[in-house]
Amino acid sequence: MIEINNKYNINLGSAKGDKHCIQHVHINLKESYTMTSMKLFNRLSEDIGQLLEKEENYDMIIHVGEEEEMKEFKAHSLILSARSTYFKSALNNNWTTKQHDGKIIFKKPNVSPKVFQLILKYLYTGVINFHEQELNETFDLLIAADELILDELKDQIQEHLIEHESTQIQQNIVQVLHIVFGHNAIIFQKLQEYSVKKICNNPEILFDSSNFVKLEKYILVELLKKDNLGIKEVKIWQHLIKWGIDHTPCLANVKFSEWTITEFNALEKTLHDCLPLIRYFQMSSDEIYKQVYPYKKILNKQLRRDIVAYFMSPDYQPKSLLLPSRSGSHLDVESKLINNDCCSLLEKWIKKDDKLTTNNNRPLSYDWKLIFRASRDGYDAITFHQNCNNQGACIIVAKITGNQNERLVGGFNPIGWFDSSGQYSAAPDAFLFYIENKDLNNAKISRVLPYCASKAIFQEASSAVNFGAPDLRISNNCNKNNSSFFNTTSFYEYSIIIGNFSVIDYEVFQVIKKENSRERKKSAHEC
């Protein structure tokens, strides 16, 4: 028998013992110790707090605030010195004075009495109640905590704001941005990163805010630099023009139809730092004509020439600075496998331009509608055909197993899939592709051979995807077997040799060419 002679009088049983029993006792002892420790800490906190409340044996008087709002706080120098390196330095470096009775006098005019009272309570008790504070007061508290070098409190305040005040931050986003950008960036680093990420993921909270026009220019410039600002570029332009007009006083009472070169020059001066950050070449020709062209006089001559030439000639390379396309949930194709750049390359191939270079700044020419994802809808061929048959032109992209590199295979089916027990369909524009490690510069394309175009697509219900003889096949339940196959040795150009594989995931997109306004008018007229 193993016995412990202590106040708990615990008998642990045999020497071999029950490990579960011993572990249980250890946990109970630990929990009992922790609970006791907490009780002791709470009592200590209360007792020390009483020194502050009752003002017993104080040796320090702190004057907080200015003039009529100044308030005296009685404190204990030993406690403040132990709890704050700021007060320790103040007391050791003669930042204070002494009265004739020996009381230490310290002045802190740049902190409000209400905020200082919260900090003083925290220094004495380790307790602070955020829920009783207004958002402005919490930010004031954060600024004061930084000045008093209370790093633990500073971190806790930011975590509280992020975890519990996200709605308040969103509703007061302009005010929050002014605070987090207007002070030392190190103080508000967590909040600044959180606020910017929030805006990039959900730009409407800022751009649709009634206070958007009150945003300071230097903050707007920082946000416009973000490549992941998930909002259509034309909307950014519209809001920017609205902001610029509001910040240009001479435009207040002048109708746009009456603007002269004087008004355009005034707006250009206001927006001078913002205009180079707009991704003009990511807009459509319709958006340029309807939204940007009316304000063309605020753009420099080279940019104007570039915009006109760019949308008139697909091969034109602008001389103006080309910024990366913005990305984000509002802009990206709904895919777990490919991004906009990959879609741009595939669109070039659909248009029979087999160059590997992509123009990242051009908007996509097609609507990419996700109609099937195996990991979401199922890997069986029946489900594939239920979702993908009779959908017209489609792109299939599959992530496959194999070596350590990430490998994508796929193809363009310009006619779509149909119900069939097994027959070929002609598709002279069909092609297959292979991309490794998302390296688009080394992507491979294999087009159907002209004399084999009548056998480009094999329609059958027993497998999901079948191009050629097959040259590419995605099998039924392709995640559970190695029956899928990719070798362009039959009806497609001899350029891709993969062999058998299993599929991790695959997606199918219905691709429909976007119409511009001229095409829509022509279609309407013909109808």
Summary of the structure (lengths in Angstrom):
residues: 527
radius of gyration: 34.1
end to end distance: 97.2
largest distance: 107.5
contacts: 1513
relative contact order: 0.06
helix: 47%
strand: 17%
